[in-house]
Amino acid sequence: MTVRQKFNDKLVKVLDENRIQIVEPHAQMLQLNGVLAGPQFTKPRTNMLVCDRGGSTWEVFVDEDFYYVGADPERRRLFCGAKQSRWLALAPEEPVIGNLDRAVLCGLEFIDSPLQDAWRKYGELREEHLSPNRTALKRLETFGRVLSLPQLKTPIIHPTPGQKDRVACVVETVCRNRSPTCPLILGGAGSGKSTIARLAAARLLELGVERRVLLVHGAAVCAGMIFPPQRDERLGKAFEAALHAGDVLVVLEQFDLALGQSRVAASLAADALDAGLKMIVMADEAGWMEGGSQCDELYRRVQPILPHSLPMEEIGMILKGRFDEHPFGEKVEPAPELLTTVIKQSHWMPGDNPGAALGLLEAVLARAALDGRKLVGPDDVYDAVDVYGVNEE
């Protein structure tokens, strides 16, 4: 089969009329040279590379110096992919699923190409090709937020050696071929569960193991559901949507709340994992252990991981990283004992460390900046604790 025979005849005609060269660099790649682009880009034409990832799944690349400069935030988000050689990987946060024609048409839509109208002239309805992927994405967004790599790393996180070890455990668990393949991060509020999960999800995106991350909160799944069967049904639909979209990593917070001690919900989660769904889940350690009604099948498919118990020096590393990146950090000057005092007094704050220490540091910096004080020291920490009214000493 020649390169042209791989395309729909009408699409080839459109490409020829617009002097677009079709090249096949490798058996799994097709390259279109000189593709017309919309007016909101850095160049009027670009080269587009479509790569076959197997299973009717495609990735789209453009020239690395081709950027969107318009005001549409959704389209700007697409052009934040990683540079590879002279190519920029578009980041629609989902692979294109379908045949080669559909992959090319999605690429034309990404770059807002005038060729979309030319293709429509030949009687082919573009929406017939694009709507399945769009529908899958919209269904996902009804259950949570689809996060890109920059969003996963915001705010800037400086993991400690212990946290890096836990992140590696989570990544290794997700990459397994056999159960347990679902990391279950257990810990109290502020212990760093979300940090570990986000760093692991970001790492999986960087490695190319996953293409898209869906962040779901158990409270959002349960909201408005009066009866347990309603909650079970909504949870099952969320799993179904993620499976249908393909290549989705689900990061599910408040896993114990989403299950609600329901054997049906636990069985749905186990079935979704068996069907190939990749998940990182988080739960309160006490709530999960007391839940007792989860089915044995789910227990066998999850890998419990406890957040690293941070020593004082590692909490200090996290606080220093947060202080250096904090918007108020430039407005105040810390005394040498500031961070040490924050750590020692953080036990008066709600939650576990490092969250408790970070919350206290935020309170100290905010009060100092709003009061116009330049130097911040231990007395400001004691004052902040007293204001919360929990220090009984």
VEXGU-996295 format. One record per residue (C-alpha): residue number from 1; chain; x, y, z. Coordinates in nm, 2 decimals, padded with zeros to 4 digits. Layout:
% VEXGU-996295
{NUM 'A' {X Y Z}}
...
***
This chain:
% VEXGU-996295
{1 'A' {00.00 00.00 00.00}}
{2 'A' {00.14 00.34 -00.10}}
{3 'A' {00.14 00.64 00.13}}
{4 'A' {-00.15 00.80 -00.05}}
{5 'A' {-00.36 00.48 -00.04}}
{6 'A' {-00.36 00.51 00.33}}
{7 'A' {-00.57 00.83 00.31}}
{8 'A' {-00.93 00.89 00.21}}
{9 'A' {-00.93 00.99 -00.16}}
{10 'A' {-01.12 01.31 -00.08}}
{11 'A' {-00.86 01.41 00.18}}
{12 'A' {-00.57 01.34 -00.06}}
{13 'A' {-00.74 01.57 -00.31}}
{14 'A' {-00.76 01.85 -00.06}}
{15 'A' {-00.40 01.81 00.03}}
{16 'A' {-00.29 01.81 -00.33}}
{17 'A' {-00.49 02.12 -00.41}}
{18 'A' {-00.31 02.30 -00.13}}
{19 'A' {00.04 02.18 -00.23}}
{20 'A' {00.09 01.97 00.09}}
{21 'A' {00.36 01.70 00.06}}
{22 'A' {00.29 01.36 00.20}}
{23 'A' {00.59 01.18 00.34}}
{24 'A' {00.64 00.85 00.53}}
{25 'A' {00.95 00.87 00.74}}
{26 'A' {00.89 00.54 00.90}}
{27 'A' {00.63 00.26 00.88}}
{28 'A' {00.45 00.40 01.19}}
{29 'A' {00.47 00.77 01.09}}
{30 'A' {00.32 00.99 00.82}}
{31 'A' {00.43 01.35 00.77}}
{32 'A' {00.24 01.64 00.60}}
{33 'A' {00.47 01.92 00.50}}
{34 'A' {00.35 02.28 00.46}}
{35 'A' {00.00 02.24 00.62}}
{36 'A' {-00.19 02.57 00.63}}
{37 'A' {-00.25 02.71 00.98}}
{38 'A' {-00.49 02.96 01.13}}
{39 'A' {-00.40 03.33 01.18}}
{40 'A' {-00.34 03.30 01.55}}
{41 'A' {-00.01 03.11 01.51}}
{42 'A' {00.36 03.20 01.48}}
{43 'A' {00.37 03.07 01.12}}
{44 'A' {00.11 03.05 00.83}}
{45 'A' {00.22 02.69 00.75}}
{46 'A' {00.37 02.41 00.96}}
{47 'A' {00.48 02.05 00.92}}
{48 'A' {00.26 01.79 01.10}}
{49 'A' {00.37 01.45 01.20}}
{50 'A' {00.12 01.17 01.28}}
{51 'A' {00.25 00.87 01.47}}
{52 'A' {00.08 00.54 01.50}}
{53 'A' {00.09 00.41 01.87}}
{54 'A' {-00.10 00.09 01.79}}
{55 'A' {-00.46 00.00 01.86}}
{56 'A' {-00.59 00.28 01.64}}
{57 'A' {-00.43 00.53 01.87}}
{58 'A' {-00.24 00.83 01.73}}
{59 'A' {-00.02 01.12 01.84}}
{60 'A' {00.02 01.45 01.66}}
{61 'A' {00.33 01.66 01.64}}
{62 'A' {00.41 02.00 01.48}}
{63 'A' {00.73 02.20 01.42}}
{64 'A' {00.89 02.29 01.75}}
{65 'A' {00.89 02.67 01.65}}
{66 'A' {00.52 02.66 01.58}}
{67 'A' {00.31 02.81 01.87}}
{68 'A' {-00.04 02.95 01.93}}
{69 'A' {-00.03 03.32 02.02}}
{70 'A' {-00.41 03.38 02.04}}
{71 'A' {-00.63 03.43 02.34}}
{72 'A' {-00.82 03.10 02.35}}
{73 'A' {-00.70 02.92 02.67}}
{74 'A' {-00.82 02.58 02.55}}
{75 'A' {-00.61 02.60 02.23}}
{76 'A' {-00.32 02.75 02.42}}
{77 'A' {-00.33 02.45 02.65}}
{78 'A' {-00.29 02.22 02.35}}
{79 'A' {00.05 02.37 02.25}}
{80 'A' {00.23 02.29 02.58}}
{81 'A' {00.37 01.95 02.48}}
{82 'A' {00.73 01.83 02.51}}
{83 'A' {00.99 01.91 02.24}}
{84 'A' {01.13 01.60 02.08}}
{85 'A' {01.41 01.67 01.83}}
{86 'A' {01.26 01.92 01.59}}
{87 'A' {00.90 01.83 01.68}}
{88 'A' {00.66 01.97 01.94}}
{89 'A' {00.41 01.71 02.08}}
{90 'A' {00.07 01.86 02.10}}
{91 'A' {-00.10 01.81 02.43}}
{92 'A' {-00.47 01.74 02.38}}
{93 'A' {-00.43 01.53 02.70}}
{94 'A' {-00.57 01.23 02.51}}
{95 'A' {-00.45 01.03 02.22}}
{96 'A' {-00.65 01.05 01.90}}
{97 'A' {-00.85 00.73 01.86}}
{98 'A' {-00.96 00.61 01.52}}
{99 'A' {-00.82 00.57 01.16}}
{100 'A' {-00.55 00.78 00.99}}
{101 'A' {-00.81 01.02 00.84}}
{102 'A' {-00.94 01.10 01.18}}
{103 'A' {-00.59 01.16 01.32}}
{104 'A' {-00.51 01.40 01.04}}
{105 'A' {-00.85 01.58 01.08}}
{106 'A' {-00.79 01.62 01.45}}
{107 'A' {-00.45 01.77 01.38}}
{108 'A' {-00.61 02.02 01.14}}
{109 'A' {-00.85 02.12 01.41}}
{110 'A' {-00.57 02.16 01.66}}
{111 'A' {-00.39 02.41 01.43}}
{112 'A' {-00.72 02.58 01.33}}
{113 'A' {-00.64 02.50 00.97}}
{114 'A' {-00.85 02.65 00.68}}
{115 'A' {-00.83 02.30 00.53}}
{116 'A' {-01.11 02.20 00.76}}
{117 'A' {-01.35 02.41 00.54}}
{118 'A' {-01.20 02.26 00.23}}
{119 'A' {-01.25 01.91 00.36}}
{120 'A' {-01.61 01.99 00.44}}
{121 'A' {-01.67 02.11 00.08}}
{122 'A' {-01.62 01.75 -00.04}}
{123 'A' {-01.92 01.63 00.16}}
{124 'A' {-01.74 01.47 00.44}}
{125 'A' {-01.87 01.57 00.78}}
{126 'A' {-01.58 01.65 01.01}}
{127 'A' {-01.79 01.61 01.32}}
{128 'A' {-01.84 01.24 01.24}}
{129 'A' {-01.46 01.20 01.28}}
{130 'A' {-01.40 01.43 01.57}}
{131 'A' {-01.71 01.39 01.79}}
{132 'A' {-01.61 01.05 01.95}}
{133 'A' {-01.29 01.19 02.10}}
{134 'A' {-01.46 01.51 02.20}}
{135 'A' {-01.75 01.32 02.36}}
{136 'A' {-01.51 01.11 02.56}}
{137 'A' {-01.33 01.42 02.69}}
{138 'A' {-01.65 01.59 02.78}}
{139 'A' {-01.77 01.29 02.97}}
{140 'A' {-01.45 01.27 03.17}}
{141 'A' {-01.49 01.64 03.26}}
{142 'A' {-01.83 01.58 03.42}}
{143 'A' {-01.66 01.36 03.69}}
{144 'A' {-01.34 01.56 03.75}}
{145 'A' {-01.06 01.78 03.61}}
{146 'A' {-00.83 01.67 03.33}}
{147 'A' {-00.48 01.80 03.44}}
{148 'A' {-00.18 01.87 03.22}}
{149 'A' {00.18 01.83 03.33}}
{150 'A' {00.23 02.20 03.43}}
{151 'A' {-00.10 02.18 03.63}}
{152 'A' {00.02 01.87 03.82}}
{153 'A' {00.33 02.06 03.92}}
{154 'A' {00.15 02.38 04.04}}
{155 'A' {00.22 02.50 04.30}}
{156 'A' {00.59 02.42 04.27}}
{157 'A' {00.67 02.11 04.48}}
{158 'A' {01.01 02.03 04.63}}
{159 'A' {00.99 01.67 04.73}}
{160 'A' {01.22 01.53 05.00}}
{161 'A' {01.42 01.21 04.96}}
{162 'A' {01.16 01.02 05.16}}
{163 'A' {00.88 01.15 04.94}}
{164 'A' {01.07 01.07 04.62}}
{165 'A' {01.10 00.71 04.75}}
{166 'A' {00.72 00.69 04.79}}
{167 'A' {00.67 00.85 04.45}}
{168 'A' {00.89 00.58 04.30}}
{169 'A' {00.68 00.31 04.47}}
{170 'A' {00.36 00.46 04.33}}
{171 'A' {00.50 00.47 03.98}}
{172 'A' {00.63 00.12 04.00}}
{173 'A' {00.29 -00.01 04.12}}
{174 'A' {00.11 00.16 03.83}}
{175 'A' {00.35 00.01 03.58}}
{176 'A' {00.30 -00.35 03.69}}
{177 'A' {00.13 -00.60 03.46}}
{178 'A' {-00.03 -00.80 03.74}}
{179 'A' {-00.23 -00.71 04.06}}
{180 'A' {-00.19 -00.52 04.27}}
{181 'A' {-00.16 -00.23 04.01}}
{182 'A' {-00.34 00.04 04.20}}
{183 'A' {-00.15 00.24 04.46}}
{184 'A' {-00.36 00.32 04.77}}
{185 'A' {-00.19 00.61 04.95}}
{186 'A' {-00.30 00.61 05.32}}
{187 'A' {-00.26 00.89 05.56}}
{188 'A' {-00.42 01.17 05.75}}
{189 'A' {-00.49 01.52 05.63}}
{190 'A' {-00.17 01.71 05.56}}
{191 'A' {00.05 01.40 05.55}}
{192 'A' {00.14 01.45 05.18}}
{193 'A' {-00.09 01.21 05.01}}
{194 'A' {-00.19 01.45 04.73}}
{195 'A' {00.17 01.56 04.68}}
{196 'A' {00.29 01.21 04.63}}
{197 'A' {00.00 01.13 04.39}}
{198 'A' {00.05 01.44 04.18}}
{199 'A' {00.43 01.39 04.16}}
{200 'A' {00.38 01.02 04.06}}
{201 'A' {00.12 01.12 03.79}}
{202 'A' {00.35 01.39 03.65}}
{203 'A' {00.63 01.13 03.64}}
{204 'A' {00.41 00.88 03.45}}
{205 'A' {00.32 01.16 03.20}}
{206 'A' {00.69 01.24 03.15}}
{207 'A' {00.78 00.88 03.09}}
{208 'A' {00.50 00.85 02.83}}
{209 'A' {00.33 00.57 03.03}}
{210 'A' {00.01 00.77 03.05}}
{211 'A' {-00.13 01.04 02.82}}
{212 'A' {-00.39 01.21 03.04}}
{213 'A' {-00.46 01.25 03.41}}
{214 'A' {-00.81 01.28 03.55}}
{215 'A' {-00.84 01.41 03.90}}
{216 'A' {-01.16 01.30 04.08}}
{217 'A' {-01.27 01.37 04.44}}
{218 'A' {-01.48 01.12 04.62}}
{219 'A' {-01.70 01.41 04.75}}
{220 'A' {-01.79 01.51 04.40}}
{221 'A' {-01.89 01.15 04.31}}
{222 'A' {-02.12 01.14 04.62}}
{223 'A' {-02.26 01.49 04.60}}
{224 'A' {-02.64 01.49 04.55}}
{225 'A' {-02.66 01.11 04.58}}
{226 'A' {-02.92 01.03 04.85}}
{227 'A' {-02.92 00.66 04.82}}
{228 'A' {-02.62 00.42 04.81}}
{229 'A' {-02.72 00.27 04.47}}
{230 'A' {-02.72 00.62 04.31}}
{231 'A' {-02.36 00.67 04.44}}
{232 'A' {-02.26 00.33 04.31}}
{233 'A' {-02.41 00.40 03.97}}
{234 'A' {-02.23 00.74 03.94}}
{235 'A' {-01.90 00.58 04.04}}
{236 'A' {-01.95 00.31 03.78}}
{237 'A' {-02.01 00.57 03.51}}
{238 'A' {-01.69 00.75 03.61}}
{239 'A' {-01.49 00.43 03.56}}
{240 'A' {-01.67 00.36 03.24}}
{241 'A' {-01.60 00.70 03.10}}
{242 'A' {-01.23 00.67 03.18}}
{243 'A' {-01.21 00.33 03.02}}
{244 'A' {-01.39 00.45 02.71}}
{245 'A' {-01.16 00.75 02.67}}
{246 'A' {-00.86 00.52 02.68}}
{247 'A' {-00.51 00.58 02.82}}
{248 'A' {-00.64 00.77 03.13}}
{249 'A' {-00.48 00.77 03.47}}
{250 'A' {-00.74 00.84 03.73}}
{251 'A' {-00.62 01.01 04.05}}
{252 'A' {-00.90 00.95 04.30}}
{253 'A' {-00.89 01.14 04.63}}
{254 'A' {-01.12 01.04 04.92}}
{255 'A' {-01.14 00.69 04.79}}
{256 'A' {-01.29 00.57 05.11}}
{257 'A' {-01.57 00.83 05.08}}
{258 'A' {-01.64 00.73 04.72}}
{259 'A' {-01.68 00.37 04.81}}
{260 'A' {-01.89 00.45 05.11}}
{261 'A' {-01.85 00.10 05.26}}
{262 'A' {-02.04 -00.04 04.96}}
{263 'A' {-01.95 -00.38 04.84}}
{264 'A' {-02.10 -00.29 04.50}}
{265 'A' {-01.88 00.01 04.47}}
{266 'A' {-01.57 -00.19 04.57}}
{267 'A' {-01.66 -00.46 04.31}}
{268 'A' {-01.70 -00.19 04.04}}
{269 'A' {-01.36 -00.05 04.13}}
{270 'A' {-01.21 -00.41 04.11}}
{271 'A' {-01.38 -00.47 03.77}}
{272 'A' {-01.25 -00.14 03.63}}
{273 'A' {-00.89 -00.23 03.74}}
{274 'A' {-00.93 -00.57 03.58}}
{275 'A' {-01.05 -00.40 03.26}}
{276 'A' {-00.72 -00.21 03.24}}
{277 'A' {-00.80 00.12 03.42}}
{278 'A' {-00.50 00.28 03.58}}
{279 'A' {-00.57 00.45 03.91}}
{280 'A' {-00.39 00.62 04.20}}
{281 'A' {-00.62 00.64 04.50}}
{282 'A' {-00.60 00.81 04.84}}
{283 'A' {-00.78 00.75 05.16}}
{284 'A' {-00.77 00.84 05.53}}
{285 'A' {-00.59 00.55 05.70}}
{286 'A' {-00.83 00.52 05.99}}
{287 'A' {-01.14 00.55 05.76}}
{288 'A' {-01.01 00.29 05.52}}
{289 'A' {-00.92 00.04 05.79}}
{290 'A' {-01.26 00.08 05.97}}
{291 'A' {-01.45 00.04 05.64}}
{292 'A' {-01.44 -00.34 05.67}}
{293 'A' {-01.71 -00.40 05.41}}
{294 'A' {-01.49 -00.36 05.11}}
{295 'A' {-01.47 -00.68 04.91}}
{296 'A' {-01.17 -00.91 04.92}}
{297 'A' {-01.13 -00.87 04.54}}
{298 'A' {-01.05 -00.50 04.58}}
{299 'A' {-00.81 -00.55 04.86}}
{300 'A' {-00.61 -00.79 04.64}}
{301 'A' {-00.59 -00.52 04.36}}
{302 'A' {-00.46 -00.23 04.57}}
{303 'A' {-00.11 -00.17 04.71}}
{304 'A' {-00.12 00.02 05.04}}
{305 'A' {00.15 00.29 05.06}}
{306 'A' {00.20 00.50 05.37}}
{307 'A' {00.35 00.85 05.33}}
{308 'A' {00.70 00.89 05.46}}
{309 'A' {00.72 01.00 05.82}}
{310 'A' {00.91 01.33 05.78}}
{311 'A' {01.19 01.41 06.02}}
{312 'A' {01.25 01.78 06.11}}
{313 'A' {01.52 01.84 05.86}}
{314 'A' {01.30 01.72 05.57}}
{315 'A' {01.01 01.93 05.69}}
{316 'A' {01.26 02.22 05.69}}
{317 'A' {01.35 02.15 05.33}}
{318 'A' {00.98 02.17 05.23}}
{319 'A' {00.93 02.49 05.42}}
{320 'A' {01.23 02.65 05.27}}
{321 'A' {01.12 02.56 04.92}}
{322 'A' {00.77 02.70 04.98}}
{323 'A' {00.92 03.02 05.13}}
{324 'A' {01.15 03.07 04.83}}
{325 'A' {00.86 03.04 04.59}}
{326 'A' {00.60 03.22 04.80}}
{327 'A' {00.46 03.55 04.66}}
{328 'A' {00.51 03.71 05.00}}
{329 'A' {00.87 03.58 05.02}}
{330 'A' {01.02 03.89 04.86}}
{331 'A' {00.83 04.12 05.09}}
{332 'A' {00.96 03.98 05.42}}
{333 'A' {01.30 03.88 05.56}}
{334 'A' {01.31 03.56 05.77}}
{335 'A' {01.50 03.54 06.10}}
{336 'A' {01.74 03.24 06.12}}
{337 'A' {01.51 03.06 06.37}}
{338 'A' {01.19 03.12 06.18}}
{339 'A' {01.15 02.78 06.00}}
{340 'A' {01.27 02.59 06.31}}
{341 'A' {01.01 02.76 06.53}}
{342 'A' {00.74 02.69 06.27}}
{343 'A' {00.82 02.32 06.28}}
{344 'A' {00.82 02.31 06.66}}
{345 'A' {00.49 02.49 06.69}}
{346 'A' {00.31 02.32 06.40}}
{347 'A' {00.17 02.05 06.64}}
{348 'A' {-00.08 02.32 06.75}}
{349 'A' {-00.22 02.33 06.39}}
{350 'A' {-00.48 02.09 06.26}}
{351 'A' {-00.36 01.80 06.05}}
{352 'A' {-00.03 01.61 06.01}}
{353 'A' {00.30 01.74 05.89}}
{354 'A' {00.41 01.88 05.65}}
{355 'A' {00.06 02.02 05.59}}
{356 'A' {00.04 02.16 05.94}}
{357 'A' {00.38 02.33 05.92}}
{358 'A' {00.30 02.47 05.57}}
{359 'A' {-00.03 02.61 05.70}}
{360 'A' {00.14 02.79 05.99}}
{361 'A' {00.41 02.93 05.76}}
{362 'A' {00.13 03.06 05.53}}
{363 'A' {-00.04 03.23 05.82}}
{364 'A' {00.29 03.39 05.94}}
{365 'A' {00.38 03.53 05.60}}
{366 'A' {00.04 03.66 05.52}}
{367 'A' {00.01 03.85 05.85}}
{368 'A' {00.36 04.00 05.82}}
{369 'A' {00.30 04.11 05.46}}
{370 'A' {-00.04 04.26 05.53}}
{371 'A' {00.09 04.44 05.83}}
{372 'A' {00.39 04.58 05.63}}
{373 'A' {00.65 04.42 05.85}}
{374 'A' {00.98 04.33 05.68}}
{375 'A' {01.15 04.11 05.94}}
{376 'A' {00.97 03.79 06.05}}
{377 'A' {01.08 03.59 06.34}}
{378 'A' {00.98 03.34 06.62}}
{379 'A' {00.75 03.59 06.79}}
{380 'A' {00.54 03.61 06.47}}
{381 'A' {00.50 03.24 06.48}}
{382 'A' {00.38 03.24 06.85}}
{383 'A' {00.14 03.53 06.77}}
{384 'A' {-00.01 03.33 06.48}}
{385 'A' {-00.06 03.03 06.69}}
{386 'A' {-00.23 03.24 06.96}}
{387 'A' {-00.46 03.40 06.71}}
{388 'A' {-00.59 03.05 06.61}}
{389 'A' {-00.68 03.00 06.98}}
{390 'A' {-00.55 02.65 07.01}}
{391 'A' {-00.23 02.71 07.21}}
{392 'A' {-00.33 02.65 07.57}}
{393 'A' {00.02 02.68 07.72}}
***
